[in-house]
Amino acid sequence: MDGLSGVLIRVGRLLFAVAMAFFGVQCIIFARGGVGLVPGPPWTQGHIGLAWIAGIGFILAAVFIVTQWQGRLAANLLGVCMLLQVLFFYLPRLVTHVHDPRPWTSGFEVLALSGASFVLAGALPDEVHKGGGGQVWLTEAARYMFAIALVVFGVQHFMYAQFVAALVTPWIPGRLFWAYFVGVAFFAAAMCIGMGRKVRLAGILLGVMFLLFVVLLHIPRMAAAPHDGNEWTSGFIALACGGASFVLAGALPEKHRG
């Protein structure tokens, strides 16, 4: 692993962990009967007991990932939990509400973060099993999970371009153009990651793009609606995806960087 890979993984790991910790706090706020910054999609909670479990789980995962103590185990468990959420919560809704964009967005956000968790796990020290053959396979599968999610995001940017354009900060000119541009960027990044070519470049550019979303789109919206949990959740989803992109850029095997 070269120096740049290490920097990308460290930065991505910290951004990802910060987002996970925030989601944990949101879930606990909901579990305690709070209002305001309760979790929005894709982490909408409907049961207090599950909210406590999710909240504590997110926070513990964040701590272990940052400290790297049992970090690989924590990241793998986080990835498994998210994948189970996709399979048993979002997939049935996709089948029964195929024309509703909401489960597509939320479900594939969770799929992307699940894949990122597995890739991150492969980049963290293995304190349980020495060898890691299964982790290598899991990292390969996770690469495709992340790429598939990006394709869905790209398709949505074209299908709902007017809606996406309306979300862009008003002072930015050519908002419809940027909606399409980001859609194309998602397709390009998905192709690079899926085909294993120029993955580092694609991951870095994708991570920068997600961070620009946070600064130019989500922070102004959070400032305008500071008590809206949905806006905060969306902002930290973008932060998590930015961190995930940097992790992929630094952690995927050299043969996939092209």
MARVEXKOL-164718 format. One record per residue (C-alpha): x, z, y; residue number from 1. Coordinates in pm, 1 decimal, decimal comma. Last residue first. Layout:
! MARVEXKOL-164718
X	Z	Y	NUM $
...
This chain:
! MARVEXKOL-164718
-572,7	-1375,4	72,1	258 $
-676,6	-1014,6	86,2	257 $
-826,2	-1015,7	-260,4	256 $
-492,5	-1029,5	-444,0	255 $
-380,1	-724,4	-247,6	254 $
-641,8	-500,5	-405,0	253 $
-917,6	-373,7	-176,9	252 $
-831,2	-54,8	10,5	251 $
-736,7	-153,8	364,1	250 $
-1000,9	-405,5	462,5	249 $
-1260,0	-234,2	244,0	248 $
-1193,8	96,7	419,9	247 $
-1215,7	-73,8	759,3	246 $
-1553,8	-220,7	666,7	245 $
-1679,2	116,1	544,0	244 $
-1585,1	277,9	874,4	243 $
-1784,1	16,7	1061,2	242 $
-2072,3	53,2	816,7	241 $
-2070,0	429,7	874,7	240 $
-2073,9	379,3	1251,8	239 $
-2361,9	130,8	1220,9	238 $
-2553,0	381,2	1006,7	237 $
-2463,6	640,0	1271,2	236 $
-2637,9	440,6	1540,7	235 $
-2941,7	368,7	1326,4	234 $
-2980,3	738,6	1245,2	233 $
-2954,8	831,1	1611,6	232 $
-3218,7	575,9	1709,2	231 $
-3453,2	691,3	1432,4	230 $
-3408,9	1055,7	1529,5	229 $
-3556,5	996,7	1873,5	228 $
-3480,1	1301,7	2090,4	227 $
-3212,1	1133,6	2302,7	226 $
-3426,7	826,7	2378,4	225 $
-3249,8	640,3	2660,7	224 $
-2910,2	784,9	2566,0	223 $
-2970,7	691,4	2202,6	222 $
-3055,9	334,9	2307,5	221 $
-2745,2	311,4	2527,4	220 $
-2532,6	451,8	2239,2	219 $
-2686,4	211,9	1987,3	218 $
-2634,0	-126,8	2146,0	217 $
-2304,7	-163,6	2332,5	216 $
-2099,4	121,7	2186,1	215 $
-2240,2	141,4	1833,0	214 $
-2280,5	-234,9	1798,3	213 $
-1922,3	-272,3	1922,4	212 $
-1820,3	-39,7	1639,6	211 $
-2000,9	-266,7	1393,5	210 $
-1818,5	-570,4	1531,5	209 $
-1481,4	-395,2	1509,4	208 $
-1550,1	-312,5	1146,0	207 $
-1649,1	-671,6	1071,8	206 $
-1332,9	-800,9	1236,9	205 $
-1118,7	-559,8	1035,2	204 $
-1300,9	-632,8	711,1	203 $
-1280,6	-1009,7	754,6	202 $
-909,1	-995,0	831,9	201 $
-840,2	-770,5	531,4	200 $
-1064,3	-973,5	302,2	199 $
-896,3	-1303,6	385,3	198 $
-1011,0	-1438,9	47,2	197 $
-1171,1	-1233,0	-229,1	196 $
-1464,3	-1466,7	-281,0	195 $
-1722,3	-1194,3	-216,9	194 $
-1530,1	-1038,2	71,5	193 $
-1461,6	-1369,1	243,6	192 $
-1813,2	-1502,6	182,9	191 $
-1976,6	-1179,6	298,2	190 $
-1766,2	-1178,7	614,5	189 $
-1868,9	-1536,2	695,0	188 $
-2237,3	-1467,3	628,6	187 $
-2232,1	-1152,3	843,3	186 $
-2057,6	-1341,9	1122,8	185 $
-2323,1	-1614,8	1106,5	184 $
-2594,6	-1352,9	1153,1	183 $
-2395,1	-1196,3	1436,3	182 $
-2386,3	-1531,8	1612,4	181 $
-2760,1	-1585,1	1562,2	180 $
-2849,9	-1257,2	1733,5	179 $
-2578,1	-1319,8	1990,8	178 $
-2734,5	-1652,3	2087,5	177 $
-3073,4	-1485,3	2126,6	176 $
-2920,8	-1233,2	2369,5	175 $
-2759,5	-1496,8	2588,4	174 $
-2651,1	-1259,6	2864,2	173 $
-2573,2	-888,3	2805,5	172 $
-2741,2	-683,0	3080,0	171 $
-3049,9	-630,6	2862,2	170 $
-2868,0	-449,1	2575,5	169 $
-2955,6	-634,7	2256,1	168 $
-3262,0	-503,6	2073,7	167 $
-3482,8	-789,1	2197,0	166 $
-3241,9	-1036,7	2038,6	165 $
-3299,9	-875,6	1698,4	164 $
-3676,9	-921,1	1733,7	163 $
-3636,1	-1283,2	1841,5	162 $
-3391,9	-1353,6	1558,1	161 $
-3619,0	-1218,3	1285,7	160 $
-3555,7	-1476,0	1012,1	159 $
-3207,7	-1562,0	1140,4	158 $
-3078,0	-1206,8	1179,0	157 $
-3259,1	-1116,3	857,4	156 $
-3060,9	-1374,8	662,8	155 $
-2735,0	-1229,4	792,7	154 $
-2831,8	-873,5	697,5	153 $
-2922,9	-996,4	349,2	152 $
-2586,9	-1171,6	316,4	151 $
-2409,3	-855,4	432,1	150 $
-2583,3	-655,1	159,4	149 $
-2463,2	-903,7	-102,1	148 $
-2104,6	-866,0	21,8	147 $
-2116,3	-485,9	-1,7	146 $
-2247,7	-492,3	-357,4	145 $
-1994,7	-760,9	-446,2	144 $
-1702,0	-540,8	-338,4	143 $
-1860,4	-246,7	-516,4	142 $
-1836,9	-427,9	-849,9	141 $
-1462,3	-474,8	-803,8	140 $
-1417,9	-112,3	-698,9	139 $
-1610,1	2,1	-1006,6	138 $
-1380,4	-199,5	-1231,5	137 $
-1075,0	-42,4	-1069,8	136 $
-1235,9	300,9	-1100,1	135 $
-1286,2	249,7	-1472,3	134 $
-918,2	176,5	-1519,7	133 $
-821,7	483,9	-1314,4	132 $
-525,3	612,8	-1510,2	131 $
-511,7	986,9	-1453,3	130 $
-850,4	1150,6	-1457,1	129 $
-947,7	1454,2	-1249,3	128 $
-734,4	1472,4	-934,1	127 $
-746,5	1100,2	-854,7	126 $
-618,4	1055,5	-498,8	125 $
-841,6	846,8	-268,9	124 $
-838,4	466,4	-238,5	123 $
-1061,5	410,8	-541,5	122 $
-1313,8	656,4	-403,2	121 $
-1326,0	457,8	-79,2	120 $
-1422,1	146,1	-274,8	119 $
-1695,8	341,9	-453,0	118 $
-1827,2	487,6	-127,5	117 $
-1823,2	143,3	35,9	116 $
-2042,7	8,6	-242,4	115 $
-2292,3	288,1	-187,5	114 $
-2278,4	229,7	187,7	113 $
-2364,3	-138,0	139,6	112 $
-2644,0	-54,5	-105,9	111 $
-2786,9	202,2	138,7	110 $
-2794,7	-56,5	415,6	109 $
-2941,0	-296,5	159,2	108 $
-3237,6	-72,5	95,5	107 $
-3296,9	7,2	461,3	106 $
-3302,7	-352,7	580,1	105 $
-3494,7	-492,9	284,3	104 $
-3731,6	-196,2	283,7	103 $
-3812,6	-267,3	650,7	102 $
-3841,2	-646,9	639,7	101 $
-4187,7	-645,5	476,2	100 $
-4246,5	-979,5	303,5	99 $
-4152,3	-855,4	-44,7	98 $
-4373,4	-550,8	-24,2	97 $
-4439,6	-473,1	-394,0	96 $
-4103,0	-589,5	-527,6	95 $
-3905,1	-462,8	-230,1	94 $
-4085,0	-129,9	-253,5	93 $
-3990,1	-94,3	-620,6	92 $
-3626,7	-173,6	-527,2	91 $
-3617,3	82,0	-245,4	90 $
-3684,4	408,3	-427,6	89 $
-3561,5	387,4	-786,8	88 $
-3281,6	131,3	-771,1	87 $
-3168,9	179,6	-410,2	86 $
-3186,9	558,8	-428,3	85 $
-2994,9	546,9	-756,5	84 $
-2724,1	345,1	-581,3	83 $
-2706,6	605,2	-305,0	82 $
-2667,6	886,9	-555,4	81 $
-2399,9	693,4	-746,6	80 $
-2201,8	617,8	-430,6	79 $
-2211,6	981,6	-321,4	78 $
-2098,2	1088,5	-667,3	77 $
-1809,4	841,9	-648,0	76 $
-1711,8	961,4	-300,3	75 $
-1719,1	1326,1	-409,4	74 $
-1513,0	1259,9	-723,0	73 $
-1255,6	1064,7	-525,3	72 $
-1242,1	1331,3	-256,6	71 $
-1174,6	1616,1	-497,5	70 $
-967,9	1757,6	-209,3	69 $
-918,9	1455,3	17,9	68 $
-976,6	1682,2	320,2	67 $
-1188,1	1418,2	494,8	66 $
-1361,9	1297,3	178,3	65 $
-1424,3	1651,5	54,7	64 $
-1576,0	1758,2	387,1	63 $
-1795,0	1446,9	412,7	62 $
-1918,6	1487,0	55,7	61 $
-2003,3	1850,6	125,5	60 $
-2200,4	1751,7	435,9	59 $
-2393,5	1474,0	262,6	58 $
-2475,3	1692,8	-37,3	57 $
-2592,8	1983,3	177,5	56 $
-2830,5	1755,3	364,4	55 $
-2949,2	1567,3	56,9	54 $
-3022,8	1887,5	-135,2	53 $
-3198,5	2046,9	162,7	52 $
-3399,4	1729,0	224,8	51 $
-3493,0	1715,2	-143,0	50 $
-3643,3	2062,4	-115,2	49 $
-3824,9	1979,6	209,2	48 $
-3990,0	1667,5	70,9	47 $
-4067,5	1348,3	262,1	46 $
-3727,3	1262,8	403,3	45 $
-3644,4	937,4	581,9	44 $
-3282,0	852,3	500,8	43 $
-3301,5	473,5	534,9	42 $
-3472,6	502,6	775,8	41 $
-3497,8	797,9	1014,3	40 $
-3352,8	1145,4	979,5	39 $
-3483,1	1427,1	1201,9	38 $
-3328,5	1438,2	1548,4	37 $
-3647,1	1538,9	1726,0	36 $
-3832,2	1804,6	1533,7	35 $
-3719,7	2094,1	1319,8	34 $
-3894,8	2231,2	1014,9	33 $
-3582,1	2375,5	857,3	32 $
-3574,4	2090,6	603,6	31 $
-3589,6	1834,3	885,6	30 $
-3292,5	1988,6	1065,9	29 $
-3116,3	2007,2	728,2	28 $
-3164,7	1633,8	674,8	27 $
-3030,6	1555,3	1022,0	26 $
-2724,4	1775,2	965,8	25 $
-2650,2	1589,3	643,3	24 $
-2688,2	1254,4	815,4	23 $
-2435,0	1374,3	1075,1	22 $
-2189,4	1474,6	803,0	21 $
-2222,5	1131,9	640,7	20 $
-2155,4	959,7	974,9	19 $
-1844,6	1169,5	1038,7	18 $
-1725,3	1095,6	684,3	17 $
-1752,4	718,7	730,5	16 $
-1565,0	730,4	1060,8	15 $
-1293,8	948,4	904,7	14 $
-1254,5	730,4	595,3	13 $
-1244,3	412,3	802,8	12 $
-966,0	547,6	1022,3	11 $
-766,3	673,3	724,5	10 $
-825,4	357,7	518,7	9 $
-731,4	127,2	804,0	8 $
-416,9	327,8	881,8	7 $
-306,3	326,5	518,1	6 $
-364,2	-46,2	485,4	5 $
-163,3	-105,3	802,1	4 $
132,6	86,7	662,9	3 $
151,2	-102,3	334,7	2 $
0,0	0,0	0,0	1 $
